[in-house]
């Protein structure tokens, strides 16, 4: 649980009062019962209270597999306050340290004059790390007698060699200079570390633990002369993620293959100057009842250990990479969903009385609409094929665009629901706002309506805006995580579960699970939900557009999506995103799966990725349960 600033302040005040009380008892005991007269160190000696950093908590998967741990690392610190005050003598001292440490003079000078050094000249500033024990011993010997340098052993964070975990784990780093004063007020030492991304940042308070306190006697220069008393630090809690590492790896492998196959939609030698395609993708496997993510992958990714090691060249490459690997595309980036949006449109149409399960519409492969201002201009809105006569279930199974054009925009004598009603249902489904995910930086996406378009563009909403909207294109944008919440709501009867990557905190060998949260309801009658589910069941059956996502021997609900984007080709066609949503098993839903490919077709490329993810899930579920981090069991099914 993340504490508010006021709560953190009260905790700090209580800790300080406790330390003062302990030290008071210690001093009283020394004076009254066993008086000890300290040596005469001369004038100017004063007590000084120092922080003792606690061991940072581990991060483990739902079965206790360690994903982030601590290891000793040898580092070199500069103590600016111990350098000579005179400018020439200070410069000579830094030049000698340059020779001894192999650290450029410019870096030493920058450290010695940094903002951190101004705040506390005797706080150690990191100037070199990554040393092994032999290197540390050699440096300690060669630096002996040189003022302002310390070679110390410090805990360092090491992350599992699994790139798909980077966005979730994040990384720790040195305290940012712009936050120094605020963090010092919260009890952080100047040379401490803090979570900067992922769960390392989101659950910083729990992982860090409670610092200890040391009361020392120091000289006028702030150097420690004698220890007086110490209050031990409380280690941070271990963070137990909801992820299953085996499912995470299977999801990452399937997604990478799907991204590569999806590039086949990109055309070459078109005579156009087009940017080179960048394969991107995201996939989520979520418990439909609790919102816990069993797998969450965004590709491409990065190695968080680079930030801990301080590899500046590799870090610079990450920040300049056109693929933006620091972005977690499961929840930070939005795209048009295409036809995976149609189950929500169907539910809205049923609930609003626009159509029934038995409403039949004949798909000829396209509809034509004259321009409302110039009837001589005719617009064509195509279906991906002529489907013939379809009812609601058949329209979902075949993913007929023409059927859904009718439901929203209307056509001839058929009256559609219009954009504002559809926008209201989209918001009921959790679109257009963050899901409440427990990692920072979540995108909201966009749910358009008449008022939004007029405010944004100063233009009225047109019928030509409603038709793309009905099939998940146009202005509408979503994240994969939002679509996972919507899919879970279809599976569980309308409950909008709050997605979560953390299962609980482990302290003293016991796991304290975080309770699931429901953020709202997508209200609808059970009969109407059944129509939508049966349409998705038919879509994932033989002959349906989503059959490529069904694992062998399983009944699931599925839906594909293929959304146009980018620059048109000379023939007017576009590149496409590939999407797949589904839940399984059909009769007793357990998990929702969402796959997004920057390039691809839903049925051809995204569907097989979903199938491999679900196959891995069922194989894991039906195998003997693995013990969780507390030594008991964590069931994948709820």
C-alpha positions as CSV (number, residue, x, y, z in Angstrom):
1,X,0.0,0.0,0.0
2,X,1.4,3.4,-0.9
3,X,1.4,5.9,1.9
4,X,0.2,9.5,1.5
5,X,2.8,12.3,2.2
6,X,1.0,13.0,5.5
7,X,1.2,9.3,6.5
8,X,4.9,9.2,5.6
9,X,5.5,12.3,7.7
10,X,3.7,10.7,10.7
11,X,5.8,7.5,10.2
12,X,9.0,9.5,10.0
13,X,8.0,11.6,13.1
14,X,7.3,8.4,15.0
15,X,10.6,6.8,14.0
16,X,12.6,9.8,15.0
17,X,10.8,10.0,18.4
18,X,11.6,6.3,18.9
19,X,15.2,6.8,18.1
20,X,15.5,9.8,20.4
21,X,13.8,7.7,23.2
22,X,16.2,4.8,22.7
23,X,19.2,7.1,22.6
24,X,17.9,8.9,25.7
25,X,17.7,5.6,27.6
26,X,21.2,4.6,26.3
27,X,22.7,7.9,27.5
28,X,20.9,7.7,30.9
29,X,22.2,4.2,31.4
30,X,25.8,5.3,30.5
31,X,25.6,8.2,32.9
32,X,23.8,6.6,35.9
33,X,24.6,2.9,35.8
34,X,27.8,2.4,33.9
35,X,29.2,5.8,33.2
36,X,31.8,6.0,30.4
37,X,33.8,9.0,30.0
38,X,34.5,9.5,26.3
39,X,38.1,10.3,25.2
40,X,39.0,14.0,24.9
41,X,38.9,14.6,21.2
42,X,39.2,18.3,21.6
43,X,36.8,21.2,21.1
44,X,34.0,21.2,18.4
45,X,32.9,17.6,18.7
46,X,29.2,17.1,18.3
47,X,26.7,14.3,17.9
48,X,25.4,13.6,14.4
49,X,22.4,11.4,13.4
50,X,23.0,9.3,10.3
51,X,20.7,7.2,8.2
52,X,21.2,3.4,7.8
53,X,19.7,2.2,4.6
54,X,17.6,-1.0,4.9
55,X,18.0,-4.0,2.6
56,X,15.6,-3.5,-0.3
57,X,12.8,-6.1,-0.7
58,X,13.0,-8.7,-3.4
59,X,10.6,-8.9,-6.3
60,X,9.3,-12.4,-7.1
61,X,6.7,-13.9,-9.4
62,X,3.5,-15.5,-8.1
63,X,5.4,-18.8,-7.5
64,X,8.4,-17.2,-5.7
65,X,10.8,-17.0,-8.6
66,X,13.2,-14.2,-7.9
67,X,13.0,-11.4,-10.5
68,X,14.9,-8.6,-8.7
69,X,17.5,-9.2,-6.0
70,X,20.3,-7.4,-4.2
71,X,24.0,-8.2,-4.6
72,X,27.1,-6.5,-3.1
73,X,28.8,-4.2,-5.4
74,X,32.0,-2.3,-4.8
75,X,31.9,1.5,-5.5
76,X,34.1,4.5,-5.2
77,X,32.6,7.6,-3.5
78,X,34.0,11.1,-3.5
79,X,33.6,13.2,-0.2
80,X,33.8,16.8,-1.4
81,X,34.1,18.2,2.1
82,X,37.3,16.3,2.7
83,X,39.1,17.9,-0.3
84,X,41.4,20.9,0.4
85,X,39.6,24.3,0.5
86,X,42.3,26.2,-1.5
87,X,41.5,26.1,-5.2
88,X,45.0,25.1,-6.3
89,X,45.3,22.4,-3.7
90,X,41.8,21.1,-4.5
91,X,42.7,20.9,-8.2
92,X,45.9,19.0,-7.4
93,X,44.0,16.6,-5.2
94,X,41.5,15.9,-8.0
95,X,44.2,15.4,-10.5
96,X,45.9,12.8,-8.2
97,X,42.5,11.0,-7.8
98,X,42.1,11.0,-11.6
99,X,45.3,9.0,-11.8
100,X,44.5,6.7,-9.0
101,X,40.8,6.0,-9.8
102,X,40.9,6.3,-13.6
103,X,37.9,8.7,-13.5
104,X,38.3,11.8,-15.7
105,X,39.0,15.0,-13.9
106,X,35.9,16.7,-15.4
107,X,33.7,14.1,-13.8
108,X,35.4,14.4,-10.4
109,X,35.1,18.2,-10.6
110,X,31.4,18.0,-11.5
111,X,30.8,15.7,-8.6
112,X,32.7,17.9,-6.2
113,X,30.7,21.0,-7.2
114,X,27.3,19.3,-7.7
115,X,24.1,20.4,-6.0
116,X,24.4,17.3,-3.7
117,X,27.8,18.5,-2.6
118,X,26.4,22.0,-1.8
119,X,23.6,20.5,0.3
120,X,25.9,18.2,2.3
121,X,29.7,18.4,1.5
122,X,30.3,15.2,3.5
123,X,27.7,13.1,1.8
124,X,29.4,10.5,-0.4
125,X,28.9,11.0,-4.2
126,X,29.3,8.0,-6.5
127,X,32.0,8.4,-9.1
128,X,32.8,4.8,-10.1
129,X,31.0,1.5,-9.7
130,X,30.9,-2.0,-11.0
131,X,34.1,-3.1,-9.3
132,X,34.8,-6.7,-8.4
133,X,36.4,-7.5,-5.1
134,X,39.9,-7.7,-6.4
135,X,39.6,-4.3,-8.1
136,X,38.1,-2.8,-4.9
137,X,41.0,-4.0,-2.8
138,X,43.6,-2.7,-5.3
139,X,41.9,0.7,-5.4
140,X,41.5,0.9,-1.7
141,X,45.2,0.4,-1.3
142,X,46.2,2.9,-4.0
143,X,43.8,5.5,-2.7
144,X,45.0,5.2,0.9
145,X,46.2,8.6,2.2
146,X,44.3,10.5,-0.5
147,X,41.7,12.9,0.9
148,X,38.1,12.7,-0.3
149,X,37.8,9.2,-1.5
150,X,36.1,6.0,-0.1
151,X,36.0,2.5,-1.6
152,X,32.9,0.8,-0.1
153,X,30.7,-2.2,-0.6
154,X,27.1,-1.3,-1.4
155,X,24.0,-3.3,-2.3
156,X,23.2,-3.3,-6.0
157,X,20.0,-4.3,-7.7
158,X,20.2,-7.2,-10.2
159,X,17.3,-8.0,-12.5
160,X,16.3,-11.3,-14.1
161,X,17.7,-11.9,-17.6
162,X,14.2,-11.6,-19.2
163,X,13.7,-8.5,-21.3
164,X,9.9,-8.9,-21.2
165,X,9.9,-8.0,-17.5
166,X,11.7,-4.6,-17.9
167,X,8.6,-2.4,-18.2
168,X,7.0,-4.1,-15.2
169,X,10.1,-4.3,-12.9
170,X,11.5,-0.9,-13.8
171,X,14.8,0.0,-12.1
172,X,16.4,1.8,-9.2
173,X,18.9,4.7,-9.5
174,X,20.5,7.5,-7.7
175,X,18.3,10.2,-6.3
176,X,17.4,12.8,-9.0
177,X,19.0,16.1,-8.2
178,X,15.7,18.0,-8.7
179,X,14.1,15.9,-6.0
180,X,17.0,15.9,-3.5
181,X,15.5,18.3,-0.9
182,X,12.1,16.6,-0.9
183,X,13.6,13.1,-0.5
184,X,16.0,14.1,2.2
185,X,12.9,15.4,4.1
186,X,11.5,11.9,3.7
187,X,14.6,10.3,5.2
188,X,16.6,9.4,2.1
189,X,20.4,9.8,2.3
190,X,22.1,11.7,-0.4
191,X,23.9,8.6,-1.7
192,X,20.8,6.5,-1.5
193,X,18.9,4.9,-4.4
194,X,15.2,5.1,-5.3
195,X,12.8,3.3,-7.6
196,X,12.5,5.2,-10.9
197,X,10.3,3.1,-13.1
198,X,7.9,0.2,-12.9
199,X,7.0,-1.5,-9.6
200,X,10.3,-0.3,-8.2
201,X,8.8,3.2,-8.4
202,X,5.1,2.4,-7.7
203,X,5.9,0.3,-4.6
204,X,8.9,2.2,-3.5
205,X,7.7,2.7,0.1
206,X,7.0,-1.0,0.6
207,X,10.3,-2.2,-1.0
208,X,12.5,0.3,0.7
209,X,11.6,-0.5,4.3
210,X,12.4,1.7,7.2
211,X,15.8,3.3,7.5
212,X,17.9,2.8,10.7
213,X,19.6,5.5,12.7
214,X,23.2,5.8,13.9
215,X,24.2,8.4,16.5
216,X,27.9,9.3,16.1
217,X,30.3,11.8,17.4
218,X,31.7,13.9,14.6
219,X,34.4,16.6,14.3
220,X,33.7,20.1,13.0
221,X,34.3,18.9,9.4
222,X,31.4,16.3,9.8
223,X,33.7,13.3,9.9
224,X,32.7,10.4,12.2
225,X,34.9,10.1,15.2
226,X,33.1,7.6,17.5
227,X,29.8,5.6,17.3
228,X,27.4,6.3,20.2
229,X,24.2,4.3,19.5
230,X,22.4,2.6,16.7
231,X,18.8,1.7,15.8
232,X,18.6,-1.1,13.2
233,X,16.9,-0.7,9.9
234,X,13.7,-2.6,9.0
235,X,14.2,-4.5,5.7
236,X,11.8,-3.7,2.8
237,X,8.9,-6.1,2.1
238,X,9.2,-8.5,-0.8
239,X,6.9,-7.7,-3.7
240,X,5.0,-10.7,-5.0
241,X,3.8,-10.1,-8.6
242,X,0.7,-11.6,-10.1
243,X,2.8,-12.8,-13.1
244,X,3.7,-16.4,-13.8
245,X,7.2,-16.3,-15.2
246,X,6.6,-19.3,-17.4
247,X,3.5,-17.7,-19.0
248,X,5.4,-14.4,-19.3
249,X,8.1,-16.2,-21.4
250,X,5.6,-18.0,-23.5
251,X,3.7,-14.8,-24.2
252,X,6.9,-12.9,-25.1
253,X,8.0,-15.7,-27.5
254,X,4.6,-15.9,-29.2
255,X,4.3,-12.1,-29.5
256,X,7.8,-11.7,-31.0
257,X,6.9,-14.3,-33.7
258,X,3.6,-12.6,-34.4
259,X,5.3,-9.3,-34.8
260,X,7.7,-10.7,-37.3
261,X,4.9,-12.4,-39.3
262,X,2.8,-9.3,-39.2
263,X,5.4,-7.3,-41.2
264,X,4.1,-9.2,-44.3
265,X,1.4,-6.6,-44.6
266,X,3.9,-3.9,-45.4
267,X,4.5,-3.3,-49.1
268,X,7.8,-2.5,-50.6
269,X,8.9,-0.8,-53.9
270,X,5.8,1.3,-54.0
271,X,7.5,4.4,-55.4
272,X,6.7,6.2,-52.2
273,X,9.0,7.7,-49.6
274,X,7.8,5.8,-46.5
275,X,9.5,5.4,-43.1
276,X,10.9,2.0,-42.4
277,X,8.4,-0.2,-40.5
278,X,9.1,-0.8,-36.8
279,X,7.7,-4.1,-35.4
280,X,5.9,-3.3,-32.2
281,X,3.4,-5.3,-30.1
282,X,1.8,-6.0,-26.8
283,X,-0.1,-8.9,-25.2
284,X,-1.9,-9.3,-21.9
285,X,-3.3,-12.4,-20.1
286,X,-5.6,-11.3,-17.2
287,X,-7.7,-13.1,-14.6
288,X,-11.3,-12.0,-15.5
289,X,-12.4,-12.1,-11.8
290,X,-9.5,-10.4,-10.0
291,X,-7.8,-8.3,-12.6
292,X,-4.5,-9.9,-11.8
293,X,-2.2,-10.0,-14.9
294,X,-0.7,-13.5,-15.4
295,X,1.4,-12.2,-18.3
296,X,2.0,-8.7,-19.6
297,X,4.5,-8.1,-22.5
298,X,5.4,-5.1,-24.5
299,X,8.0,-5.4,-27.3
300,X,10.6,-4.2,-28.0
301,X,11.9,-3.9,-24.5
302,X,15.2,-3.1,-22.8
303,X,17.6,-4.4,-20.1
304,X,17.0,-2.6,-16.8
305,X,20.4,-3.6,-15.5
306,X,21.9,-1.0,-17.9
307,X,20.5,1.7,-15.7
308,X,21.8,0.2,-12.6
309,X,25.3,-0.3,-14.1
310,X,25.2,3.3,-15.5
311,X,26.2,2.3,-19.1
312,X,25.7,5.8,-20.5
313,X,26.3,4.7,-24.1
314,X,23.7,1.9,-24.0
315,X,21.3,4.1,-22.1
316,X,21.6,6.8,-24.8
317,X,20.8,4.2,-27.4
318,X,17.6,3.3,-25.6
319,X,16.5,6.9,-25.5
320,X,17.2,7.5,-29.2
321,X,15.7,4.2,-30.4
322,X,12.8,5.0,-32.9
323,X,10.9,2.0,-31.4
324,X,10.8,3.8,-28.0
325,X,11.5,0.6,-25.9
326,X,10.9,2.4,-22.6
327,X,7.1,2.7,-23.6
328,X,5.0,-0.1,-22.2
329,X,2.4,-0.5,-25.0
330,X,0.1,-2.6,-22.9
331,X,-1.1,0.6,-21.2
332,X,1.0,3.7,-22.2
333,X,0.2,3.9,-25.9
334,X,-3.2,4.0,-27.7
335,X,-4.3,2.7,-31.1
336,X,-7.6,2.3,-33.0
337,X,-9.1,-1.1,-31.9
338,X,-10.8,-2.1,-35.1
339,X,-13.3,-4.9,-34.9
340,X,-12.5,-6.0,-31.4
341,X,-14.7,-3.1,-30.5
342,X,-17.8,-4.7,-32.1
343,X,-18.9,-6.8,-29.1
344,X,-19.4,-3.6,-27.1
345,X,-21.3,-2.0,-30.1
346,X,-23.5,-5.1,-30.2
347,X,-24.3,-5.0,-26.5
348,X,-25.1,-1.2,-26.7
349,X,-27.4,-1.8,-29.7
350,X,-29.2,-4.6,-27.8
351,X,-29.6,-2.6,-24.6
352,X,-30.7,0.5,-26.4
353,X,-33.3,-1.4,-28.5
354,X,-31.7,-0.5,-31.8
355,X,-31.6,-4.2,-32.7
356,X,-32.4,-7.6,-31.3
357,X,-30.6,-10.9,-31.5
358,X,-32.8,-11.7,-34.5
359,X,-32.4,-8.4,-36.4
360,X,-31.3,-9.4,-39.9
361,X,-29.3,-7.2,-42.2
362,X,-28.2,-8.2,-45.7
363,X,-24.5,-7.4,-46.3
364,X,-23.8,-6.6,-50.0
365,X,-20.2,-5.8,-49.3
366,X,-20.6,-2.0,-49.2
367,X,-23.0,0.9,-48.6
368,X,-23.1,4.2,-50.5
369,X,-23.9,7.6,-48.9
370,X,-24.4,10.8,-50.9
371,X,-22.6,13.9,-49.6
372,X,-25.2,15.8,-47.5
373,X,-24.0,19.1,-49.1
374,X,-23.3,17.9,-52.6
375,X,-25.5,14.9,-53.6
376,X,-23.4,14.4,-56.7
377,X,-20.6,13.1,-54.5
378,X,-21.1,9.6,-53.3
379,X,-19.0,8.0,-50.5
380,X,-18.5,4.2,-50.3
381,X,-18.1,2.4,-47.0
382,X,-17.0,-1.1,-47.7
383,X,-17.3,-4.4,-45.8
384,X,-14.4,-6.7,-46.1
385,X,-16.6,-9.1,-48.1
386,X,-20.3,-9.6,-49.0
387,X,-21.7,-11.7,-46.1
388,X,-25.3,-12.0,-47.2
389,X,-28.1,-12.2,-44.6
390,X,-26.8,-12.0,-41.0
391,X,-28.3,-11.8,-37.5
392,X,-26.5,-10.3,-34.5
393,X,-24.6,-13.5,-33.7
394,X,-23.7,-14.1,-37.3
395,X,-22.5,-10.4,-37.7
396,X,-20.1,-11.0,-34.7
397,X,-18.9,-14.3,-36.0
398,X,-18.3,-13.0,-39.5
399,X,-17.2,-9.5,-38.3
400,X,-19.5,-7.8,-40.8
401,X,-18.7,-4.1,-41.1
402,X,-21.9,-3.3,-42.9
403,X,-24.0,-4.7,-40.1
404,X,-22.3,-2.4,-37.6
405,X,-22.6,0.6,-39.9
406,X,-26.4,0.1,-39.6
407,X,-26.3,-0.2,-35.8
408,X,-24.5,3.2,-35.2
409,X,-24.9,5.4,-38.3
410,X,-28.1,3.9,-39.6
411,X,-28.9,3.3,-43.3
412,X,-31.9,4.0,-45.4
413,X,-34.9,3.0,-43.1
414,X,-32.7,1.6,-40.3
415,X,-32.1,4.1,-37.5
416,X,-28.8,3.8,-35.7
417,X,-27.9,4.8,-32.1
418,X,-25.7,7.7,-33.1
419,X,-22.2,8.6,-31.8
420,X,-23.3,10.1,-28.5
421,X,-25.1,7.0,-27.3
422,X,-22.2,4.8,-28.4
423,X,-19.8,7.2,-26.6
424,X,-21.8,6.8,-23.4
425,X,-21.6,3.0,-23.6
426,X,-17.9,3.2,-24.4
427,X,-17.3,5.1,-21.2
428,X,-19.5,2.7,-19.2
429,X,-17.0,0.0,-20.5
430,X,-14.1,1.9,-19.0
431,X,-12.8,3.4,-22.3
432,X,-11.6,7.0,-22.4
433,X,-10.1,6.9,-18.9
434,X,-7.3,5.1,-17.0
435,X,-8.2,1.6,-15.7
436,X,-6.6,2.2,-12.3
437,X,-3.6,0.0,-13.2
438,X,-1.0,0.0,-10.4
439,X,1.9,1.2,-12.6
440,X,2.4,4.9,-13.4
441,X,2.0,6.6,-16.8
442,X,-1.3,5.0,-18.0
443,X,-2.9,6.5,-21.1
444,X,-6.6,7.3,-21.2
445,X,-7.4,6.8,-24.9
446,X,-10.1,8.8,-26.6
447,X,-13.9,8.3,-26.8
448,X,-15.2,10.8,-29.3
449,X,-18.7,12.3,-29.5
450,X,-20.4,15.3,-31.2
451,X,-19.3,17.8,-28.5
452,X,-15.7,16.6,-28.6
453,X,-15.4,17.0,-32.4
454,X,-16.9,20.5,-32.3
455,X,-14.5,21.5,-29.5
456,X,-11.5,19.9,-31.0
457,X,-12.0,20.8,-34.7
458,X,-14.8,23.4,-34.7
459,X,-16.7,21.0,-37.0
460,X,-20.0,19.2,-36.8
461,X,-20.1,15.4,-36.5
462,X,-20.9,13.8,-39.9
463,X,-22.5,10.5,-40.8
464,X,-19.1,9.7,-42.3
465,X,-17.6,9.9,-38.8
466,X,-20.2,7.4,-37.4
467,X,-19.5,4.5,-39.8
468,X,-15.7,4.2,-39.0
469,X,-16.6,4.7,-35.3
470,X,-19.0,1.7,-35.4
471,X,-16.1,-0.6,-36.4
472,X,-13.5,0.7,-34.0
473,X,-11.8,3.2,-36.2
474,X,-11.9,6.9,-36.8
475,X,-11.1,9.0,-33.7
476,X,-11.5,6.2,-31.2
477,X,-8.3,5.0,-29.5
478,X,-7.7,2.5,-26.7
479,X,-5.0,0.6,-24.9
480,X,-4.7,-3.2,-24.9
481,X,-5.2,-3.1,-21.1
482,X,-8.5,-1.3,-21.5
483,X,-9.6,-3.9,-24.0
484,X,-8.7,-6.6,-21.5
485,X,-10.9,-5.0,-18.9
486,X,-13.8,-4.8,-21.4
487,X,-13.3,-8.4,-22.5
488,X,-13.2,-9.5,-18.8
489,X,-16.5,-7.6,-18.2
490,X,-18.1,-9.5,-21.1
491,X,-16.9,-12.8,-19.5
492,X,-17.8,-12.0,-15.9
493,X,-21.2,-10.4,-16.4
494,X,-20.3,-6.7,-16.5
495,X,-17.8,-6.1,-13.6
496,X,-15.0,-3.8,-14.5
497,X,-12.0,-5.2,-12.7
498,X,-9.0,-3.0,-11.8
499,X,-5.9,-4.5,-13.5
500,X,-3.1,-5.2,-11.1
501,X,0.5,-6.5,-11.5
502,X,1.2,-6.9,-7.8
503,X,-0.4,-9.9,-6.0
504,X,0.7,-8.9,-2.5
505,X,3.5,-8.1,-0.1
506,X,5.6,-10.8,1.7
507,X,6.9,-10.1,5.2
508,X,8.1,-12.6,7.7
509,X,7.5,-15.4,5.2
510,X,3.8,-14.5,4.9
511,X,2.2,-13.1,1.8
512,X,-0.4,-10.4,2.4
513,X,-2.5,-10.4,-0.8
514,X,-4.0,-7.1,-2.0
515,X,-7.8,-7.3,-2.4
516,X,-9.2,-7.1,-5.9
517,X,-11.1,-3.9,-6.8
518,X,-14.1,-3.3,-9.0
519,X,-14.2,0.1,-10.6
520,X,-17.6,0.0,-12.2
521,X,-20.2,-2.1,-14.0
522,X,-21.1,-2.4,-17.7
523,X,-24.8,-2.9,-17.0
524,X,-26.7,-5.2,-19.3
525,X,-29.2,-8.0,-19.2
526,X,-27.9,-11.6,-19.0
527,X,-29.8,-12.4,-22.2
528,X,-28.0,-9.6,-24.1
529,X,-24.7,-10.6,-22.7
530,X,-25.4,-14.2,-23.9
531,X,-26.0,-12.9,-27.4
532,X,-22.6,-11.2,-27.5
533,X,-20.9,-14.2,-25.9
534,X,-22.5,-16.6,-28.4
535,X,-21.4,-14.4,-31.3
536,X,-17.9,-14.5,-30.0
537,X,-18.1,-18.2,-29.4
538,X,-19.2,-18.6,-33.1
539,X,-16.3,-16.3,-34.2
540,X,-13.8,-18.6,-32.4
541,X,-15.4,-21.8,-33.8
542,X,-14.5,-23.4,-37.1
543,X,-15.5,-21.1,-39.9
544,X,-15.4,-18.0,-37.7
545,X,-13.0,-15.1,-38.2
546,X,-11.4,-15.7,-34.7
547,X,-10.9,-19.5,-35.1
548,X,-7.1,-19.0,-35.4
549,X,-7.0,-18.0,-31.7
550,X,-8.7,-21.1,-30.3
551,X,-6.4,-23.8,-28.6
552,X,-7.1,-27.4,-29.6
553,X,-9.7,-29.0,-27.5
554,X,-11.0,-25.8,-26.0
555,X,-14.1,-23.7,-26.3
556,X,-13.4,-20.0,-26.1
557,X,-14.9,-16.7,-27.0
558,X,-12.9,-14.6,-29.5
559,X,-12.9,-11.6,-31.8
560,X,-10.4,-10.3,-34.3
561,X,-9.6,-6.7,-35.3
562,X,-7.8,-5.2,-38.2
563,X,-7.5,-1.4,-38.2
564,X,-6.1,0.8,-40.9
565,X,-3.4,3.4,-40.2
566,X,-0.6,5.4,-41.7
567,X,-0.1,6.7,-45.2
568,X,-2.2,5.2,-48.0
569,X,-0.6,3.2,-50.7
570,X,-1.0,4.3,-54.4
571,X,-4.1,2.1,-54.6
572,X,-5.7,3.7,-51.5
573,X,-5.1,0.7,-49.2
574,X,-3.4,1.1,-45.9
575,X,-1.1,-0.8,-43.5
576,X,-3.1,-2.4,-40.7
577,X,-2.8,-3.1,-37.0
578,X,-3.7,-6.7,-36.0
579,X,-5.8,-7.3,-32.8
580,X,-7.3,-10.2,-31.0
581,X,-9.4,-10.4,-27.8
582,X,-10.9,-13.5,-26.2
583,X,-11.7,-15.2,-22.9
584,X,-11.4,-18.8,-21.9
585,X,-12.8,-21.3,-21.1
586,X,-16.1,-20.3,-22.6
587,X,-18.4,-22.0,-20.1
588,X,-16.5,-21.0,-16.9
589,X,-14.3,-18.0,-17.8
590,X,-11.0,-17.7,-16.1
591,X,-8.7,-15.5,-18.3
592,X,-9.0,-12.8,-20.9
593,X,-6.3,-12.4,-23.6
594,X,-5.5,-9.4,-25.7
595,X,-2.9,-9.3,-28.5
596,X,-1.9,-6.1,-30.4
597,X,0.5,-6.1,-33.4
598,X,1.5,-2.8,-34.9
599,X,1.6,-4.5,-38.3
600,X,-0.7,-7.4,-39.2
601,X,-4.1,-8.8,-39.7
602,X,-6.2,-9.9,-36.7
603,X,-7.1,-13.4,-37.9
604,X,-3.9,-14.1,-39.8
605,X,-1.3,-12.8,-37.4
606,X,-2.7,-11.8,-34.0
607,X,-5.0,-14.9,-33.6
608,X,-2.1,-17.4,-33.6
609,X,-0.3,-15.4,-30.9
610,X,-3.4,-15.6,-28.7
611,X,-3.7,-19.3,-29.3
612,X,-0.1,-19.9,-28.2
613,X,-0.7,-17.8,-25.1
614,X,-3.8,-19.7,-24.2
615,X,-2.2,-23.1,-24.9
616,X,0.6,-22.2,-22.4
617,X,-2.0,-21.1,-19.9
618,X,-4.0,-24.4,-20.1
619,X,-0.8,-26.4,-20.0
620,X,0.3,-24.6,-16.8
621,X,-3.2,-24.7,-15.3
622,X,-3.6,-28.4,-15.8
623,X,-0.1,-29.2,-14.5
624,X,0.5,-29.7,-10.7
625,X,0.4,-26.3,-9.0
626,X,3.7,-24.7,-8.2
627,X,4.2,-23.4,-4.6
628,X,3.9,-19.6,-4.3
629,X,6.2,-17.3,-2.5
630,X,4.7,-18.1,0.9
631,X,5.2,-21.9,0.5
632,X,1.5,-22.5,-0.1
633,X,-0.3,-22.4,-3.5
634,X,-1.4,-19.6,-5.7
635,X,-4.1,-20.7,-8.1
636,X,-4.2,-19.3,-11.6
637,X,-8.0,-19.8,-11.7
638,X,-10.4,-17.9,-9.5
